[in-house]
Amino acid sequence: MATTAGHYVARVNGPDGQVPIDVERIRQTIREALRPTVEGIRVDPEKASNTMTDLAGQIALLLPAAEARYRVLRPDGSPYDGMLGADFDALQRRLGYERPSPHQYPLNASVWMADLARSCQTLLGLVLDAQQAVGDRHTAAAR
C-alpha cells in the first residue's frame, strides 16, 4: 500500500495483530546508518543520536514478525542471510543495552549503527518476503 507521501507501507503480522511499517522510512534509516564514517570528518552527534533511536525502534517493530517468518522458512534453524535463530534473542537483548554516545564516542556510535542497520536490513527482508508470499498466495487463489 502507498501512503499519500508516496511511501510504501507494508502491513505485517505482529504479536498484537497487523502492524503498518513504513518501508521507505526504514530503508532511509538504514542508508543513513550505513553511510561511511571518514576519519577526520566530524560526525553530527544529534543526527547520529536520532538515527540510532529510529533504528532501535524499527528493529523492535520488525523483530517479532521477522522471527516468526524465520521459524517458518528455516524450521531446521539454518541461516537466513547470515542470521540464526539465536540471533533474534541476542538482537532483542542488544536493544536493551546502553548505546554508545555519539557525543563522546562518535566512531563507536557509527559502528553500532552500521551493525544494527545490517540486522535491520535482514529483518526487513524477512518481513517483506513474508508479505510477498502472502500476496502470491492471494494471486494464485484468485486465478
ChimeraX attribute file (.defattr): number of C-alpha atoms within 10 A of each C-alpha:
attribute: neighborCount
match mode: 1-to-1
recipient: residues
	/A:1	11
	/A:2	11
	/A:3	9
	/A:4	7
	/A:5	6
	/A:6	9
	/A:7	14
	/A:8	15
	/A:9	16
	/A:10	18
	/A:11	16
	/A:12	20
	/A:13	19
	/A:14	16
	/A:15	10
	/A:16	6
	/A:17	8
	/A:18	12
	/A:19	15
	/A:20	14
	/A:21	19
	/A:22	16
	/A:23	18
	/A:24	14
	/A:25	15
	/A:26	20
	/A:27	15
	/A:28	12
	/A:29	21
	/A:30	23
	/A:31	15
	/A:32	18
	/A:33	25
	/A:34	17
	/A:35	12
	/A:36	11
	/A:37	15
	/A:38	9
	/A:39	8
	/A:40	6
	/A:41	7
	/A:42	10
	/A:43	18
	/A:44	11
	/A:45	16
	/A:46	11
	/A:47	12
	/A:48	20
	/A:49	20
	/A:50	12
	/A:51	19
	/A:52	26
	/A:53	13
	/A:54	17
	/A:55	23
	/A:56	20
	/A:57	14
	/A:58	22
	/A:59	22
	/A:60	15
	/A:61	17
	/A:62	22
	/A:63	23
	/A:64	19
	/A:65	21
	/A:66	26
	/A:67	20
	/A:68	16
	/A:69	20
	/A:70	23
	/A:71	14
	/A:72	12
	/A:73	16
	/A:74	13
	/A:75	10
	/A:76	9
	/A:77	14
	/A:78	14
	/A:79	13
	/A:80	15
	/A:81	12
	/A:82	9
	/A:83	15
	/A:84	16
	/A:85	17
	/A:86	10
	/A:87	14
	/A:88	18
	/A:89	12
	/A:90	10
	/A:91	16
	/A:92	15
	/A:93	10
	/A:94	13
	/A:95	15
	/A:96	9
	/A:97	8
	/A:98	7
	/A:99	16
	/A:100	18
	/A:101	16
	/A:102	19
	/A:103	14
	/A:104	10
	/A:105	12
	/A:106	19
	/A:107	18
	/A:108	14
	/A:109	22
	/A:110	23
	/A:111	16
	/A:112	15
	/A:113	27
	/A:114	21
	/A:115	13
	/A:116	22
	/A:117	26
	/A:118	15
	/A:119	22
	/A:120	25
	/A:121	17
	/A:122	18
	/A:123	27
	/A:124	22
	/A:125	16
	/A:126	23
	/A:127	26
	/A:128	18
	/A:129	15
	/A:130	21
	/A:131	17
	/A:132	12
	/A:133	12
	/A:134	12
	/A:135	12
	/A:136	12
	/A:137	11
	/A:138	11
	/A:139	10
	/A:140	9
	/A:141	8
	/A:142	7
	/A:143	5
